[in-house]
Amino acid sequence: MGSLIDLNLHPDPPNPTAGCSTSAATLITPKIEPKLEPLDHPPPNPNPNLGLPTTQPISHPEPVPDETNVYSEFDRISEMFLTAFANKIEKKDDFMLTDPDAQAIVPVPEQTHEENQLANATYRRKDPPRSSELVRVSNLGTEDERYFREVMRKTRMIYDSLRVLVVAEDEKRRSFDFVKSPRSRGDLKAASVMKERGLWLNRDKRIVGAIPGVNVGDVFFFRMELCVVGLHGQAQAGIDYLTSGQSSNGEPIATSVIVSGGYEDDEDAGDVIIYTGHGGQDKHSRQVLHQKLEGGNLGMERSMHYGIEILGCMMH
């Protein structure tokens, strides 16, 4: 078969010196490389409302100083700090003791020993004495009754919350004690905390008759709760009265009484209560002596004489 010759290639011009000698034909195959053409227009954006992000040239981060330079800078700053605060640093043997106020932003004045003791002392609020002024609350409107009722409700909620918290903390403490200690009285502790913070009601005046915010038939579960809301001012005594030294006429005046059924001659028929006074009992609650017309008993008699209402609380 004959040789395949590309006709697109021009033959070499004849060499006059070649003469009539013939040589072997050489095939030359050119290398075809595609030409890269730039895009005339950018590709269409399918969402015209969303612009194409513009490309920003990549910024090369600044070179990070080597580790040696970092340590040298740290040592230099440390030397500057030690030089500036050299008077507040004590050196003992190989240790350095830094003044606790050396790193304070605002200079702290030095305090004497007496000032430190006063700063560390815990102050307990001094409970003001109960007022000796007798008042009667009357002609309350609907808004006033609603206001006093809300104040009474919030005070009782605070008392009950504190009582429950004291009981829960006491149970937690007793669970970790090997020797069982006496239980804490949550009702007494809650009343004491509220008294220290001035949360007892009706301490500025002694109210005769109905207490604002308390309705007939309200139930109270603890005797100290009566003291907190101002129904009864005595934690143990059954008769709350204004002493003769506090009264304007020099005679005791009773304001409230708690009928607990601890006396033999007390009677409670629900709507009628017979209360003959207190005193004359032994430690077993037996009546062994005659009662005397003094103190709270005299206050009951004087209140009856002057026609002053006495608030009655029944304990069951």
Phi and psi restraints in degrees (value plus and minus 20) as a CYANA .aco file:
   2 GLY   PHI     -99.6   -59.6
   2 GLY   PSI     147.3   187.3
   3 SER   PHI     -99.1   -59.1
   3 SER   PSI     129.3   169.3
   4 LEU   PHI    -110.6   -70.6
   4 LEU   PSI     100.1   140.1
   5 ILE   PHI    -140.0  -100.0
   5 ILE   PSI     110.6   150.6
   6 ASP   PHI     -95.4   -55.4
   6 ASP   PSI     100.7   140.7
   7 LEU   PHI     -94.1   -54.1
   7 LEU   PSI     -37.8     2.2
   8 ASN   PHI     -93.3   -53.3
   8 ASN   PSI     -35.2     4.8
   9 LEU   PHI    -108.8   -68.8
   9 LEU   PSI     111.1   151.1
  10 HIS   PHI     -98.6   -58.6
  10 HIS   PSI     118.6   158.6
  11 PRO   PHI     -92.7   -52.7
  11 PRO   PSI     131.3   171.3
  12 ASP   PHI     -83.1   -43.1
  12 ASP   PSI     125.3   165.3
  13 PRO   PHI     -82.3   -42.3
  13 PRO   PSI     129.4   169.4
  14 PRO   PHI     -86.1   -46.1
  14 PRO   PSI     116.2   156.2
  15 ASN   PHI    -110.5   -70.5
  15 ASN   PSI      97.4   137.4
  16 PRO   PHI     -86.5   -46.5
  16 PRO   PSI     -42.1    -2.1
  17 THR   PHI    -104.9   -64.9
  17 THR   PSI     -29.2    10.8
  18 ALA   PHI     -92.7   -52.7
  18 ALA   PSI     -46.4    -6.4
  19 GLY   PHI      51.3    91.3
  19 GLY   PSI    -164.3  -124.3
  20 CYS   PHI    -116.4   -76.4
  20 CYS   PSI     -13.9    26.1
  21 SER   PHI     -93.9   -53.9
  21 SER   PSI     121.7   161.7
  22 THR   PHI    -127.9   -87.9
  22 THR   PSI     125.2   165.2
  23 SER   PHI    -146.6  -106.6
  23 SER   PSI     145.9   185.9
  24 ALA   PHI     -90.6   -50.6
  24 ALA   PSI     115.0   155.0
  25 ALA   PHI     -92.7   -52.7
  25 ALA   PSI     113.6   153.6
  26 THR   PHI    -128.4   -88.4
  26 THR   PSI     107.1   147.1
  27 LEU   PHI    -109.6   -69.6
  27 LEU   PSI     107.0   147.0
  28 ILE   PHI    -133.3   -93.3
  28 ILE   PSI      98.6   138.6
  29 THR   PHI    -124.7   -84.7
  29 THR   PSI      95.1   135.1
  30 PRO   PHI     -93.2   -53.2
  30 PRO   PSI     130.5   170.5
  31 LYS   PHI    -109.4   -69.4
  31 LYS   PSI     100.3   140.3
  32 ILE   PHI    -113.2   -73.2
  32 ILE   PSI     100.1   140.1
  33 GLU   PHI    -137.7   -97.7
  33 GLU   PSI     107.4   147.4
  34 PRO   PHI     -90.0   -50.0
  34 PRO   PSI     124.5   164.5
  35 LYS   PHI    -111.1   -71.1
  35 LYS   PSI     106.2   146.2
  36 LEU   PHI     -99.8   -59.8
  36 LEU   PSI     100.7   140.7
  37 GLU   PHI    -125.5   -85.5
  37 GLU   PSI     113.0   153.0
  38 PRO   PHI     -90.6   -50.6
  38 PRO   PSI     132.0   172.0
  39 LEU   PHI     -91.7   -51.7
  39 LEU   PSI     112.2   152.2
  40 ASP   PHI     -93.0   -53.0
  40 ASP   PSI     -58.5   -18.5
  41 HIS   PHI    -154.8  -114.8
  41 HIS   PSI     130.4   170.4
  42 PRO   PHI     -89.5   -49.5
  42 PRO   PSI     135.2   175.2
  43 PRO   PHI     -82.3   -42.3
  43 PRO   PSI     124.0   164.0
  44 PRO   PHI     -84.5   -44.5
  44 PRO   PSI     124.3   164.3
  45 ASN   PHI    -107.9   -67.9
  45 ASN   PSI      98.8   138.8
  46 PRO   PHI     -85.6   -45.6
  46 PRO   PSI     -46.8    -6.8
  47 ASN   PHI    -135.3   -95.3
  47 ASN   PSI      80.0   120.0
  48 PRO   PHI     -87.2   -47.2
  48 PRO   PSI     -43.3    -3.3
  49 ASN   PHI     -95.5   -55.5
  49 ASN   PSI     -40.7    -0.7
  50 LEU   PHI    -122.6   -82.6
  50 LEU   PSI      91.0   131.0
  51 GLY   PHI     -93.2   -53.2
  51 GLY   PSI     130.9   170.9
  52 LEU   PHI     -92.9   -52.9
  52 LEU   PSI     119.5   159.5
  53 PRO   PHI     -87.3   -47.3
  53 PRO   PSI     118.2   158.2
  54 THR   PHI    -105.8   -65.8
  54 THR   PSI     114.9   154.9
  55 THR   PHI    -101.4   -61.4
  55 THR   PSI     112.2   152.2
  56 GLN   PHI    -126.3   -86.3
  56 GLN   PSI     124.7   164.7
  57 PRO   PHI     -84.9   -44.9
  57 PRO   PSI     120.3   160.3
  58 ILE   PHI     -90.9   -50.9
  58 ILE   PSI     101.6   141.6
  59 SER   PHI    -111.8   -71.8
  59 SER   PSI     109.7   149.7
  60 HIS   PHI    -101.0   -61.0
  60 HIS   PSI     111.7   151.7
  61 PRO   PHI     -84.1   -44.1
  61 PRO   PSI     130.1   170.1
  62 GLU   PHI     -86.9   -46.9
  62 GLU   PSI     125.5   165.5
  63 PRO   PHI     -84.1   -44.1
  63 PRO   PSI     112.1   152.1
  64 VAL   PHI     -98.3   -58.3
  64 VAL   PSI     113.4   153.4
  65 PRO   PHI     -81.9   -41.9
  65 PRO   PSI     129.8   169.8
  66 ASP   PHI     -90.3   -50.3
  66 ASP   PSI     151.8   191.8
  67 GLU   PHI     -85.6   -45.6
  67 GLU   PSI     -51.9   -11.9
  68 THR   PHI     -85.0   -45.0
  68 THR   PSI     -61.6   -21.6
  69 ASN   PHI     -85.9   -45.9
  69 ASN   PSI     -55.5   -15.5
  70 VAL   PHI     -84.6   -44.6
  70 VAL   PSI     -65.3   -25.3
  71 TYR   PHI     -85.4   -45.4
  71 TYR   PSI     -58.5   -18.5
  72 SER   PHI     -86.3   -46.3
  72 SER   PSI     -58.6   -18.6
  73 GLU   PHI     -86.5   -46.5
  73 GLU   PSI     -58.3   -18.3
  74 PHE   PHI     -84.3   -44.3
  74 PHE   PSI     -62.6   -22.6
  75 ASP   PHI     -83.5   -43.5
  75 ASP   PSI     -57.5   -17.5
  76 ARG   PHI     -86.3   -46.3
  76 ARG   PSI     -62.8   -22.8
  77 ILE   PHI     -87.5   -47.5
  77 ILE   PSI     -56.8   -16.8
  78 SER   PHI     -83.7   -43.7
  78 SER   PSI     -61.3   -21.3
  79 GLU   PHI     -83.7   -43.7
  79 GLU   PSI     -60.2   -20.2
  80 MET   PHI     -83.5   -43.5
  80 MET   PSI     -59.7   -19.7
  81 PHE   PHI     -86.2   -46.2
  81 PHE   PSI     -65.6   -25.6
  82 LEU   PHI     -84.2   -44.2
  82 LEU   PSI     -55.6   -15.6
  83 THR   PHI     -88.8   -48.8
  83 THR   PSI     -58.3   -18.3
  84 ALA   PHI     -92.6   -52.6
  84 ALA   PSI     -53.7   -13.7
  85 PHE   PHI    -134.1   -94.1
  85 PHE   PSI      14.7    54.7
  86 ALA   PHI     -87.8   -47.8
  86 ALA   PSI     -48.6    -8.6
  87 ASN   PHI     -98.5   -58.5
  87 ASN   PSI     -31.0     9.0
  88 LYS   PHI    -125.6   -85.6
  88 LYS   PSI      -7.3    32.7
  89 ILE   PHI    -143.1  -103.1
  89 ILE   PSI     106.3   146.3
  90 GLU   PHI    -120.9   -80.9
  90 GLU   PSI     121.9   161.9
  91 LYS   PHI    -132.9   -92.9
  91 LYS   PSI     101.9   141.9
  92 LYS   PHI    -146.9  -106.9
  92 LYS   PSI      95.0   135.0
  93 ASP   PHI      35.5    75.5
  93 ASP   PSI    -139.4   -99.4
  94 ASP   PHI    -122.6   -82.6
  94 ASP   PSI      -9.7    30.3
  95 PHE   PHI    -132.7   -92.7
  95 PHE   PSI     131.4   171.4
  96 MET   PHI    -136.8   -96.8
  96 MET   PSI     105.7   145.7
  97 LEU   PHI    -124.4   -84.4
  97 LEU   PSI      98.9   138.9
  98 THR   PHI    -114.2   -74.2
  98 THR   PSI     116.9   156.9
  99 ASP   PHI     -81.4   -41.4
  99 ASP   PSI     112.7   152.7
 100 PRO   PHI     -80.9   -40.9
 100 PRO   PSI     -41.1    -1.1
 101 ASP   PHI    -117.6   -77.6
 101 ASP   PSI     -10.4    29.6
 102 ALA   PHI     -88.9   -48.9
 102 ALA   PSI     -50.1   -10.1
 103 GLN   PHI    -116.9   -76.9
 103 GLN   PSI      -7.7    32.3
 104 ALA   PHI     -92.6   -52.6
 104 ALA   PSI     118.2   158.2
 105 ILE   PHI     -91.8   -51.8
 105 ILE   PSI     -62.5   -22.5
 106 VAL   PHI    -121.4   -81.4
 106 VAL   PSI     111.5   151.5
 107 PRO   PHI     -80.1   -40.1
 107 PRO   PSI     114.2   154.2
 108 VAL   PHI    -119.0   -79.0
 108 VAL   PSI     103.5   143.5
 109 PRO   PHI     -89.8   -49.8
 109 PRO   PSI     128.2   168.2
 110 GLU   PHI     -93.3   -53.3
 110 GLU   PSI     118.2   158.2
 111 GLN   PHI    -130.8   -90.8
 111 GLN   PSI     124.8   164.8
 112 THR   PHI     -99.2   -59.2
 112 THR   PSI     153.7   193.7
 113 HIS   PHI     -85.3   -45.3
 113 HIS   PSI     -58.5   -18.5
 114 GLU   PHI     -86.2   -46.2
 114 GLU   PSI     -58.9   -18.9
 115 GLU   PHI     -86.9   -46.9
 115 GLU   PSI     -56.4   -16.4
 116 ASN   PHI     -84.8   -44.8
 116 ASN   PSI     -59.5   -19.5
 117 GLN   PHI     -85.9   -45.9
 117 GLN   PSI     -58.9   -18.9
 118 LEU   PHI     -87.9   -47.9
 118 LEU   PSI     -55.2   -15.2
 119 ALA   PHI     -89.7   -49.7
 119 ALA   PSI     -54.3   -14.3
 120 ASN   PHI    -105.5   -65.5
 120 ASN   PSI     -31.8     8.2
 121 ALA   PHI     -93.8   -53.8
 121 ALA   PSI     122.6   162.6
 122 THR   PHI    -117.6   -77.6
 122 THR   PSI     105.3   145.3
 123 TYR   PHI    -112.5   -72.5
 123 TYR   PSI     114.6   154.6
 124 ARG   PHI    -126.7   -86.7
 124 ARG   PSI     109.7   149.7
 125 ARG   PHI     -85.3   -45.3
 125 ARG   PSI     111.0   151.0
 126 LYS   PHI     -98.4   -58.4
 126 LYS   PSI     101.1   141.1
 127 ASP   PHI     -94.9   -54.9
 127 ASP   PSI     101.7   141.7
 128 PRO   PHI     -87.9   -47.9
 128 PRO   PSI     127.1   167.1
 129 PRO   PHI     -85.1   -45.1
 129 PRO   PSI     134.5   174.5
 130 ARG   PHI     -89.6   -49.6
 130 ARG   PSI     121.5   161.5
 131 SER   PHI     -87.9   -47.9
 131 SER   PSI     129.1   169.1
 132 SER   PHI    -121.9   -81.9
 132 SER   PSI     -12.5    27.5
 133 GLU   PHI    -105.6   -65.6
 133 GLU   PSI     104.9   144.9
 134 LEU   PHI    -112.8   -72.8
 134 LEU   PSI     108.8   148.8
 135 VAL   PHI    -153.7  -113.7
 135 VAL   PSI     139.0   179.0
 136 ARG   PHI    -146.6  -106.6
 136 ARG   PSI     108.8   148.8
 137 VAL   PHI    -117.9   -77.9
 137 VAL   PSI     105.5   145.5
 138 SER   PHI    -167.7  -127.7
 138 SER   PSI     147.8   187.8
 139 ASN   PHI      36.4    76.4
 139 ASN   PSI      29.3    69.3
 140 LEU   PHI    -105.9   -65.9
 140 LEU   PSI     116.1   156.1
 141 GLY   PHI    -100.9   -60.9
 141 GLY   PSI     158.3   198.3
 142 THR   PHI     -84.7   -44.7
 142 THR   PSI     -62.1   -22.1
 143 GLU   PHI     -85.9   -45.9
 143 GLU   PSI     -57.5   -17.5
 144 ASP   PHI     -86.0   -46.0
 144 ASP   PSI     -63.6   -23.6
 145 GLU   PHI     -82.9   -42.9
 145 GLU   PSI     -59.5   -19.5
 146 ARG   PHI     -86.2   -46.2
 146 ARG   PSI     -59.3   -19.3
 147 TYR   PHI     -84.1   -44.1
 147 TYR   PSI     -69.6   -29.6
 148 PHE   PHI     -86.5   -46.5
 148 PHE   PSI     -51.9   -11.9
 149 ARG   PHI     -86.6   -46.6
 149 ARG   PSI     -58.9   -18.9
 150 GLU   PHI     -88.7   -48.7
 150 GLU   PSI     -59.9   -19.9
 151 VAL   PHI     -82.0   -42.0
 151 VAL   PSI     -62.6   -22.6
 152 MET   PHI     -84.4   -44.4
 152 MET   PSI     -60.8   -20.8
 153 ARG   PHI     -84.7   -44.7
 153 ARG   PSI     -63.8   -23.8
 154 LYS   PHI     -85.4   -45.4
 154 LYS   PSI     -59.5   -19.5
 155 THR   PHI     -84.0   -44.0
 155 THR   PSI     -61.6   -21.6
 156 ARG   PHI     -88.2   -48.2
 156 ARG   PSI     -54.1   -14.1
 157 MET   PHI     -86.1   -46.1
 157 MET   PSI     -61.9   -21.9
 158 ILE   PHI     -82.6   -42.6
 158 ILE   PSI     -64.6   -24.6
 159 TYR   PHI     -81.5   -41.5
 159 TYR   PSI     -66.7   -26.7
 160 ASP   PHI     -86.9   -46.9
 160 ASP   PSI     -56.2   -16.2
 161 SER   PHI     -85.7   -45.7
 161 SER   PSI     -63.5   -23.5
 162 LEU   PHI     -84.5   -44.5
 162 LEU   PSI     -59.1   -19.1
 163 ARG   PHI     -83.5   -43.5
 163 ARG   PSI     -64.3   -24.3
 164 VAL   PHI     -85.0   -45.0
 164 VAL   PSI     -59.0   -19.0
 165 LEU   PHI     -83.6   -43.6
 165 LEU   PSI     -62.3   -22.3
 166 VAL   PHI     -83.0   -43.0
 166 VAL   PSI     -62.3   -22.3
 167 VAL   PHI     -84.9   -44.9
 167 VAL   PSI     -61.8   -21.8
 168 ALA   PHI     -85.8   -45.8
 168 ALA   PSI     -63.0   -23.0
 169 GLU   PHI     -85.7   -45.7
 169 GLU   PSI     -55.3   -15.3
 170 ASP   PHI     -87.8   -47.8
 170 ASP   PSI     -60.0   -20.0
 171 GLU   PHI     -84.9   -44.9
 171 GLU   PSI     -58.9   -18.9
 172 LYS   PHI     -85.3   -45.3
 172 LYS   PSI     -60.8   -20.8
 173 ARG   PHI     -87.2   -47.2
 173 ARG   PSI     -60.4   -20.4
 174 ARG   PHI     -89.4   -49.4
 174 ARG   PSI     -45.7    -5.7
 175 SER   PHI     -89.7   -49.7
 175 SER   PSI     -42.7    -2.7
 176 PHE   PHI    -121.5   -81.5
 176 PHE   PSI     -25.0    15.0
 177 ASP   PHI    -106.9   -66.9
 177 ASP   PSI     114.7   154.7
 178 PHE   PHI     -97.6   -57.6
 178 PHE   PSI     -56.3   -16.3
 179 VAL   PHI    -121.2   -81.2
 179 VAL   PSI      98.2   138.2
 180 LYS   PHI     -89.7   -49.7
 180 LYS   PSI      99.7   139.7
 181 SER   PHI    -114.0   -74.0
 181 SER   PSI     143.3   183.3
 182 PRO   PHI     -80.7   -40.7
 182 PRO   PSI     128.3   168.3
 183 ARG   PHI     -91.7   -51.7
 183 ARG   PSI     127.6   167.6
 184 SER   PHI    -102.5   -62.5
 184 SER   PSI     121.0   161.0
 185 ARG   PHI    -103.1   -63.1
 185 ARG   PSI      82.9   122.9
 186 GLY   PHI     -84.7   -44.7
 186 GLY   PSI     -54.0   -14.0
 187 ASP   PHI     -87.6   -47.6
 187 ASP   PSI     -58.2   -18.2
 188 LEU   PHI     -93.3   -53.3
 188 LEU   PSI     -61.2   -21.2
 189 LYS   PHI     -85.7   -45.7
 189 LYS   PSI     -62.5   -22.5
 190 ALA   PHI     -83.3   -43.3
 190 ALA   PSI     -61.3   -21.3
 191 ALA   PHI     -85.9   -45.9
 191 ALA   PSI     -58.1   -18.1
 192 SER   PHI     -85.7   -45.7
 192 SER   PSI     -61.7   -21.7
 193 VAL   PHI     -84.0   -44.0
 193 VAL   PSI     -63.1   -23.1
 194 MET   PHI     -88.4   -48.4
 194 MET   PSI     -53.1   -13.1
 195 LYS   PHI     -88.9   -48.9
 195 LYS   PSI     -59.1   -19.1
 196 GLU   PHI     -83.2   -43.2
 196 GLU   PSI     -50.0   -10.0
 197 ARG   PHI    -120.3   -80.3
 197 ARG   PSI      -8.1    31.9
 198 GLY   PHI      48.5    88.5
 198 GLY   PSI      15.1    55.1
 199 LEU   PHI    -121.1   -81.1
 199 LEU   PSI     -17.3    22.7
 200 TRP   PHI     -93.6   -53.6
 200 TRP   PSI     126.1   166.1
 201 LEU   PHI    -115.7   -75.7
 201 LEU   PSI     134.2   174.2
 202 ASN   PHI      36.5    76.5
 202 ASN   PSI      22.0    62.0
 203 ARG   PHI    -112.6   -72.6
 203 ARG   PSI     -41.7    -1.7
 204 ASP   PHI     -99.4   -59.4
 204 ASP   PSI     -40.1    -0.1
 205 LYS   PHI    -166.7  -126.7
 205 LYS   PSI     131.3   171.3
 206 ARG   PHI    -115.8   -75.8
 206 ARG   PSI      96.0   136.0
 207 ILE   PHI    -109.2   -69.2
 207 ILE   PSI     108.3   148.3
 208 VAL   PHI    -117.1   -77.1
 208 VAL   PSI     109.4   149.4
 209 GLY   PHI      72.7   112.7
 209 GLY   PSI    -164.8  -124.8
 210 ALA   PHI     -88.7   -48.7
 210 ALA   PSI     120.0   160.0
 211 ILE   PHI    -112.4   -72.4
 211 ILE   PSI     107.9   147.9
 212 PRO   PHI     -80.2   -40.2
 212 PRO   PSI     112.1   152.1
 213 GLY   PHI      74.3   114.3
 213 GLY   PSI     -28.9    11.1
 214 VAL   PHI    -134.4   -94.4
 214 VAL   PSI     106.6   146.6
 215 ASN   PHI    -123.4   -83.4
 215 ASN   PSI     137.1   177.1
 216 VAL   PHI     -84.8   -44.8
 216 VAL   PSI     108.4   148.4
 217 GLY   PHI      79.9   119.9
 217 GLY   PSI     -24.2    15.8
 218 ASP   PHI     -82.8   -42.8
 218 ASP   PSI     120.7   160.7
 219 VAL   PHI    -125.3   -85.3
 219 VAL   PSI     111.1   151.1
 220 PHE   PHI    -142.6  -102.6
 220 PHE   PSI     115.2   155.2
 221 PHE   PHI    -114.4   -74.4
 221 PHE   PSI     -34.5     5.5
 222 PHE   PHI    -154.2  -114.2
 222 PHE   PSI     124.8   164.8
 223 ARG   PHI     -87.9   -47.9
 223 ARG   PSI     -55.6   -15.6
 224 MET   PHI     -86.7   -46.7
 224 MET   PSI     -43.5    -3.5
 225 GLU   PHI     -85.8   -45.8
 225 GLU   PSI     -51.4   -11.4
 226 LEU   PHI     -85.5   -45.5
 226 LEU   PSI     -55.9   -15.9
 227 CYS   PHI     -89.9   -49.9
 227 CYS   PSI     -56.2   -16.2
 228 VAL   PHI     -85.6   -45.6
 228 VAL   PSI     -62.8   -22.8
 229 VAL   PHI    -106.4   -66.4
 229 VAL   PSI     -25.9    14.1
 230 GLY   PHI      71.0   111.0
 230 GLY   PSI      -5.4    34.6
 231 LEU   PHI     -96.1   -56.1
 231 LEU   PSI     -57.7   -17.7
 232 HIS   PHI    -164.0  -124.0
 232 HIS   PSI     110.2   150.2
 233 GLY   PHI    -115.0   -75.0
 233 GLY   PSI     -23.4    16.6
 234 GLN   PHI    -127.0   -87.0
 234 GLN   PSI     110.0   150.0
 235 ALA   PHI     -95.1   -55.1
 235 ALA   PSI     -48.4    -8.4
 236 GLN   PHI    -143.4  -103.4
 236 GLN   PSI     -61.5   -21.5
 237 ALA   PHI     -85.8   -45.8
 237 ALA   PSI     125.9   165.9
 238 GLY   PHI    -101.8   -61.8
 238 GLY   PSI     -37.2     2.8
 239 ILE   PHI    -137.6   -97.6
 239 ILE   PSI     104.6   144.6
 240 ASP   PHI    -121.2   -81.2
 240 ASP   PSI     102.7   142.7
 241 TYR   PHI    -164.5  -124.5
 241 TYR   PSI     139.5   179.5
 242 LEU   PHI    -109.6   -69.6
 242 LEU   PSI     102.3   142.3
 243 THR   PHI     -87.7   -47.7
 243 THR   PSI     144.2   184.2
 244 SER   PHI     -85.8   -45.8
 244 SER   PSI     -49.4    -9.4
 245 GLY   PHI     -92.3   -52.3
 245 GLY   PSI     -45.5    -5.5
 246 GLN   PHI    -111.8   -71.8
 246 GLN   PSI     -41.8    -1.8
 247 SER   PHI     -95.4   -55.4
 247 SER   PSI     129.2   169.2
 248 SER   PHI     -92.4   -52.4
 248 SER   PSI     -48.9    -8.9
 249 ASN   PHI    -120.0   -80.0
 249 ASN   PSI     -14.8    25.2
 250 GLY   PHI      58.2    98.2
 250 GLY   PSI      -5.8    34.2
 251 GLU   PHI    -141.9  -101.9
 251 GLU   PSI     121.0   161.0
 252 PRO   PHI     -89.4   -49.4
 252 PRO   PSI     125.4   165.4
 253 ILE   PHI    -149.7  -109.7
 253 ILE   PSI     102.3   142.3
 254 ALA   PHI    -103.7   -63.7
 254 ALA   PSI     123.0   163.0
 255 THR   PHI    -139.4   -99.4
 255 THR   PSI     -48.3    -8.3
 256 SER   PHI    -174.2  -134.2
 256 SER   PSI     138.8   178.8
 257 VAL   PHI    -165.1  -125.1
 257 VAL   PSI     123.7   163.7
 258 ILE   PHI    -132.0   -92.0
 258 ILE   PSI     100.7   140.7
 259 VAL   PHI    -117.7   -77.7
 259 VAL   PSI      86.3   126.3
 260 SER   PHI    -124.1   -84.1
 260 SER   PSI     -25.7    14.3
 261 GLY   PHI      57.3    97.3
 261 GLY   PSI      -0.7    39.3
 262 GLY   PHI    -106.4   -66.4
 262 GLY   PSI     -25.7    14.3
 263 TYR   PHI    -128.8   -88.8
 263 TYR   PSI     129.5   169.5
 264 GLU   PHI     -88.7   -48.7
 264 GLU   PSI     -50.9   -10.9
 265 ASP   PHI    -119.5   -79.5
 265 ASP   PSI     -10.2    29.8
 266 ASP   PHI     -99.4   -59.4
 266 ASP   PSI     122.4   162.4
 267 GLU   PHI    -154.6  -114.6
 267 GLU   PSI     119.2   159.2
 268 ASP   PHI    -153.2  -113.2
 268 ASP   PSI      85.4   125.4
 269 ALA   PHI    -120.7   -80.7
 269 ALA   PSI      -5.9    34.1
 270 GLY   PHI      74.8   114.8
 270 GLY   PSI     -90.4   -50.4
 271 ASP   PHI    -115.5   -75.5
 271 ASP   PSI     -30.1     9.9
 272 VAL   PHI    -150.6  -110.6
 272 VAL   PSI     109.6   149.6
 273 ILE   PHI    -141.7  -101.7
 273 ILE   PSI     112.2   152.2
 274 ILE   PHI    -129.7   -89.7
 274 ILE   PSI      94.1   134.1
 275 TYR   PHI    -147.0  -107.0
 275 TYR   PSI      98.8   138.8
 276 THR   PHI    -121.4   -81.4
 276 THR   PSI     -17.0    23.0
 277 GLY   PHI      97.8   137.8
 277 GLY   PSI    -196.2  -156.2
 278 HIS   PHI    -150.4  -110.4
 278 HIS   PSI     145.1   185.1
 279 GLY   PHI      83.7   123.7
 279 GLY   PSI     144.0   184.0
 280 GLY   PHI      65.8   105.8
 280 GLY   PSI      -5.9    34.1
 281 GLN   PHI    -126.8   -86.8
 281 GLN   PSI     136.1   176.1
 282 ASP   PHI    -114.2   -74.2
 282 ASP   PSI    -191.8  -151.8
 283 LYS   PHI     -90.7   -50.7
 283 LYS   PSI     -33.6     6.4
 284 HIS   PHI    -119.7   -79.7
 284 HIS   PSI      -2.9    37.1
 285 SER   PHI      41.0    81.0
 285 SER   PSI      13.0    53.0
 286 ARG   PHI    -124.1   -84.1
 286 ARG   PSI     118.6   158.6
 287 GLN   PHI     -97.9   -57.9
 287 GLN   PSI      90.7   130.7
 288 VAL   PHI    -137.1   -97.1
 288 VAL   PSI     -34.9     5.1
 289 LEU   PHI    -152.5  -112.5
 289 LEU   PSI     140.4   180.4
 290 HIS   PHI     -97.3   -57.3
 290 HIS   PSI     122.7   162.7
 291 GLN   PHI     -94.5   -54.5
 291 GLN   PSI     131.8   171.8
 292 LYS   PHI    -132.8   -92.8
 292 LYS   PSI     127.0   167.0
 293 LEU   PHI    -104.7   -64.7
 293 LEU   PSI      57.8    97.8
 294 GLU   PHI    -173.8  -133.8
 294 GLU   PSI     142.6   182.6
 295 GLY   PHI      41.8    81.8
 295 GLY   PSI    -145.9  -105.9
 296 GLY   PHI     -87.3   -47.3
 296 GLY   PSI     -54.6   -14.6
 297 ASN   PHI     -83.9   -43.9
 297 ASN   PSI     -60.6   -20.6
 298 LEU   PHI     -87.2   -47.2
 298 LEU   PSI     -56.0   -16.0
 299 GLY   PHI     -83.0   -43.0
 299 GLY   PSI     -57.8   -17.8
 300 MET   PHI     -82.7   -42.7
 300 MET   PSI     -62.9   -22.9
 301 GLU   PHI     -86.6   -46.6
 301 GLU   PSI     -59.2   -19.2
 302 ARG   PHI     -90.7   -50.7
 302 ARG   PSI     -56.9   -16.9
 303 SER   PHI     -84.3   -44.3
 303 SER   PSI     -59.3   -19.3
 304 MET   PHI     -86.0   -46.0
 304 MET   PSI     -55.5   -15.5
 305 HIS   PHI     -87.5   -47.5
 305 HIS   PSI     -61.1   -21.1
 306 TYR   PHI    -110.1   -70.1
 306 TYR   PSI     -23.4    16.6
 307 GLY   PHI      53.7    93.7
 307 GLY   PSI      14.7    54.7
 308 ILE   PHI    -112.3   -72.3
 308 ILE   PSI     111.0   151.0
 309 GLU   PHI     -85.2   -45.2
 309 GLU   PSI     125.5   165.5
 310 ILE   PHI    -140.8  -100.8
 310 ILE   PSI     107.0   147.0
 311 LEU   PHI     -99.5   -59.5
 311 LEU   PSI     105.6   145.6
 312 GLY   PHI    -126.7   -86.7
 312 GLY   PSI     111.7   151.7
 313 CYS   PHI    -141.4  -101.4
 313 CYS   PSI     104.4   144.4
 314 MET   PHI    -116.8   -76.8
 314 MET   PSI     110.9   150.9
 315 MET   PHI    -130.8   -90.8
 315 MET   PSI     110.0   150.0
